[in-house]
């Protein structure tokens, strides 16, 4: 095989990887995964106020970025509820994915492309089902900044601007910037130290580094003084999330994949067999994480991003030139693509299930009227019950009905926590969003 043929094959593999990401993300967005979990609550408040909803000051930037398309549509007079629901989900799913694809485009023809692709697989397929989570966008911004700073190619003025914009987006993004921020600062300092860029580029990168440091400071402030202590406590309870088999297999696969490019023969063989064994485990339904575990795994996935992202950050340090970052084993790209496919199996199954769950919910709401106990519906029966969010049944009812006289499904009778609204005071009026004549 000639050098040109080998380059063509590498280009095709990388383009195939990015295309696979886009196809899966489009399907997930069309499955309305933005309604899952807290997503229905955020959309409800956006519809009610036609303004931004800021639940966590520490995540002001990511909340603003993911809400502005819906707010813009509302202020432009859009009242078609199905269209707004689709826009809400599309923004939550596609905006982070677009940043990941941009990061991979920066690393096109770079050996580090496949490590970044691995990072995407671990992050997206282990926490992405909870699309409303601000961590999705925060992690994508971190990955984009790392790709720009660690890419072998020189940083042009355009990429430097993107790195700075990513830093501005991370000023108040997520508490995980507590440790991801210093990683970006390290990557930026090493880039300025080890590579010569144009003066204007160096100036922009310096401002970007300052933004990453400022984002770290904001995260520290809110970790020390959390606005929602119970939420922070849940995020830090990552030992309870370690029973997540899908995440454990993903991490083990990454170790095996990196071992493929080591110079030691027995490590390469061991890494290959470990990676293949993990691929088999990933497609077995018994090892799939449940939808709610995508929320619980957010801290562990952030730590995985920190660990593997550290390889990119340290790329230009002589003692840290890991083989996987400067030359990739010939088997590594196809094994990485198989990793994506294996993880996509459970992702596709859950997206199809969620479509079925929403169809069931619509039918329950539109075939009834008045206040209906969830225990009197089919929403708590069988496999689809796992997609219910314990306090969000009334919200989902409001968003999925076609007319104001259709049913509102109540939360479970034994639930005593947060209620989005008190049905005793009446049901909120979203009549302007229901199509007339239905």
N, C-alpha and C positions, 0 to 999 in steps of 0.2 A: 504494500500500500504506500503510495506517495505521500509526501507531506501535505500537498493540497487536498488529497482525498481524506486524510486524517482530520484536517481542519474542517472540511465540509461536514464530516460525520459528527464532530464535536458541536459545530454550529447547529446542525439539525437536532441533536439531542437537547441542546439548551433551549432552542425555540420550542421543541415539543414540550419541555418541562413547563415553560411559561404558558403555552396554550392550554395544557391540562389544568393549570391553576385557574385560568380564566373561565374555562368551561364549568368546572366544579363550582366556582364562586357564583356564576350566573344562575346555575340550577338552585343553589342554596338561597340566593336572594329571592328568586321566584317562589320559593317554598315559604316565604313570609316568616323567616326565622327571627326577624326583628320583633315579633310579637311575643316571643318566648320569654318567660321570667318577668323581669321588671320592664321589659320593652313595651308592653301594653300600657303600663302606668305612665311612662314618659310620653308616649304618643297621645294618651288621653289629655294630659296637661297641656301639651302643645296645641291640641285642638281647642281646648277650653280658653286658653289665654292668647293664642296666636303669637306667642312670644317664647323666648328661650327659657328652659327649665334647668336651674342649676341646683342639683341636690348636694353636690360636694364641692366646696370652694377649691379644694386641692386638685380638682380635675376640670377646672373652668375651661381650659383650652380644648381638651378633647370633647367635652360636652358641647361647646359652641360649634366646633367643626362638624360633629355628627348631626347636629340639629339644624344648621342653617339652611340646608336644601328644603326641609319641610316648612320651616318658618318663612322662607322666601316664597314658597308656593302658596302658603296660607295668606300671606300679605298681598299676593298677586290675585287673590280671589278664588283660588281653587277650592272647591267644596266636595269634589268627588271622593267619597271615603275610600273605596277600594284602591283608587289611584294614590291617595295619600298613604295608605297602609303599605302599598308596594314601594313607594318612594322612600318611606321610613326604613323598610327592610333593606332595600337596595343600597341606601347610604351606609347603613351599619355594616353590611357585609362587604360591599365593593370598595368603599373608601380605604380601609386597611389593606385589602388585597391589592389595590392599585399601587399603594406605596411599596408593598413587597415586590411586585412585578418591576417597579421602577428600580428598586435595589438590585434585582437580578439583572436588569438591563445595564446598570452601571458595571456589573461584573461579567458582562458578556466576553467570552474568550479568555476569561481569567480563571485559573485553577480554583480560586476561592468561590466561584459560582456555586459549586455543588455543596459546599458546606453551608452557604447561605440558603440554598434550596432545602437542605436537610432541616435547617432552623425553621423555615416556613412550615414544613410538614409537621414538625413537633408542636409548634405554636398553634397553627390553625386547626389542626385535627384533634387537639387535646383540650382547647378552651374556646374554640370558635362558635360552638353551638349557642352559647350564651352571648348572642351578638350584641346585646345592649351594653356589655361590659366595656368600660372605657379603656381597660387594659389592651383590648384588641388594637385600637388605634395607637396607643402609647408604644406597644411593642413593635408595631410596624414602623413608627417614626424612628425608634432606636435602631432597628435593622437597616433602615435607609441611610441613616447617618453613618453607621458602621461600614456599610458597603462603600459609601463615598470616600471615607477616610482611609480605608484599607485596600482599595482597589490598586492594582499595579500601574494602571494607566494614570497619566498626569491628570490632575483635577483642573478642569476648565472653569471659566468664569461662571457658566451656567450651573455646573454641579456645586460650585462653592456657594452660590445663592441658595440652592436647594438645601445644602447642609445647614445654612443659617436659618432658613425657614423651618426646617425640622427642629432646630434648637428653640425657636420661638414657640412652636407647637408644644414643645416639651416643658415649657416654663411652669405650667400647672397642668400636668397630664395624668399622673398616677403616682401613688406612694412608692411604687417599685423604683422610681428614679433615685431613691435613697442609695441604691447600689448600681443601677444602670447609668445614672448620671456620671459618677466618677469613671466608669468604664469608657464613656464617650470622651470625657476630658483626657483620659490616658491616650485613647486612640488619636485624638486631635493633636496632642503634644508630640507624640511619636511621629506623626505625619509631618509636622512642621520641622522636627529635628532631623528626620532621616531623608526627607525628600525636598527637592528645591522646586517651589512653585512660583508663579508670577507674583509680584508684590501685591497686586490687587486681590489675588486669590488668597494669599497669606493673611491679608487684613480681614477678609470675609471669614476665613476659617478661625481667626482669633476671636472675632465677635461671636462666632458659633460656639467656640469653647466656653466663652463667658456665659452664653445662654445655657449650655449644658450644666455649668456650675451653678447658675442661678436656679435651674430646675431642681438640682439636687438640694439646694437650700430650702426651697419651697416644700419638697417632700419631707425633709428633716423636720421642718416646722410642724407639719400636720401629723407626722408620726409621733412627735413628742406631745402635741396637743391635738389629738384627733377630734374631728367634728362628730364622728359616730364611733364611739369606743367599741361598741359591739361588732361593728363592721370590721374594724381593724383587728379585733381579737379573732374573728372568724378567718380573716386573711392569714393571720400568723399561725393558725392551728394547722400547719401544713403536715404535721405528723399524721393527723387523722386522714389526710388525703393520700397517704403513701400506699394504701391498698388498691390504688387505681392501676389495674394491670396494663391497660393500654398505654398509659404514660410510662410505666416501668419498662415495658417492651420497647417503646420508642427510644428511651434513653439507652437501653442496652444495645439496640440497633446502631445508634450513633457511635457508641464505643467500638463496635465491631467494624463499622464503616471506616472510621478513622484509622483503625489498625490495618486496613487493606493497603494503605500507602506507606506503611513503615518499612524500613530496609531489612528487618529481621524476618526470615522466611516463615518461622513457626508462628510469629505474630500475625503475619498475613493470612496464613491458613486458618488460624484460630478465629481471626476477625471475620473471615468469609463464612465460616460455619456458624458463628454466632449471629451474623446478619441474616443468613438464610433461616435459621431456627426462629428468629424473631419475626420474620416475614410470615412464616407459617402460623405463629401464635397470634399475629395481628388480625388475621382473617377469621379466626374462630370466634363466634358470637359470645362464648363464655368469657372471653377476655375483653369485651368491649366495655368502655366506661358508660355509665348511665348519663342521660342528658344533664342532670343537676351536677354531676361531677365535673363538668366543664367549668362551672363556676368555682367549685371547690379547689380545682387544680391550678388556679391562676397564679398563686405564689410559687409553686414548684416549677411551673413553666417559665415564670420570670427568672428563676434561678438557673434553669437550663439555658435560657437566652444569655444570661450573664456568663455562664461557664463556657459555652461554645462560642459566644461572641467575643470572649476574651482571647480565643485563638486568633480571631481577626484583628483585634486591637493590638496584639503583640506581634503581628506579622513581620514588622520591619526591625524587630530586635534580633540581632544575630543569633543569640542563644535560643531563640524561640521560633526558628524557622522549621516548623513541623512539616514533614514531607507532604501531608495532605493539602497544604496551602501553597506549595511551590511546584508540585507535580502530583497528578492524580493517577492512581492505578487504572489500567484500561477497563477493569470491571466495575469501577466505582460509579460511573454515570448510570449504567443500566441497573445496578443494584439500588441506586438512589431513586430511579424512576419506579422500580418495583415497590419501594417503600411508600411512595406516594399512592400507588394503586392499592396496596394493601390497606392503608389508612382510609382511602376513599371508599372502601367497601362499607365500613360501619357508618361513615358520614352519609353515604347515599341512602343506606337503610333508614337512618334516623330522619333524613329529610323527607323521604317517602312516608314514613310513619307520621311525621308532623303534618304533612299535607292531609293525611287521613284523619288525624286528630282535629284539625281545623274544620274539615268537612263535617265530621260528627258534631262538633260544637255548633256550627252554623245550623245544622238540621235541628238540634235540640232547641236552639234559640228561636228559630223561625217557625217552628211547628207548634210553639206554645205561646202563652201570654201570661203577664203578671210576674210575681216573684216565685221562683221555683227553687226548691232545695237541690243542691248538687247531688245529694244522696238519692234523689228521685229521678236522676238521669242516668245515662250510660257512660258518663264521663269518668266515673271511678272504676269502671270495669275493664279487665283485661290489660293487654299490653299498652294500649294508648293512654292509660291513666297516668303513666310516668311523665307525660308532657304537661300535666296540670301544675299550676303554681298556686300554692295553698290560699293566697289572699287575692288572686287576680281574676277569679271567675266573673264577678260583676263587671269588671273592666272589659274583659274579653267579650262579654255579652253586648255591651254598648257598641263595641267596634265591629262586631260580626252580624248584628241585626240590620234589617233593611228598613224597618218602620218603627216608630216610637211605641207602638202597642205590642211589640213582640217581647218575648220573655227576658227577664234578668235572672241569670243563674246565681244563686247565693253561695257564699263561702261555706265550708263544712260547719255543721252545727256546733262541733266542739272546738272550733277555732276562736281564739280570744286575742289575737294580735292586731296588727295594723289593718285598717279598713280604708279603702280609697274614698269611700263616701258612705254615709249612713242612710240606708234605704228607708228608715223611719221618717227621715226628713224629705223623702222624695228622690226620684231618680234624676240625675243631671240630664239636661236637655241638649242633645246633639242633633236635633231635628234638621238643622240647616245642612248637615252632611248626608242625610238620607235622601236617596233619589225619589223624586215625586212620582206618583203613579204606580208604585210597587204594591 
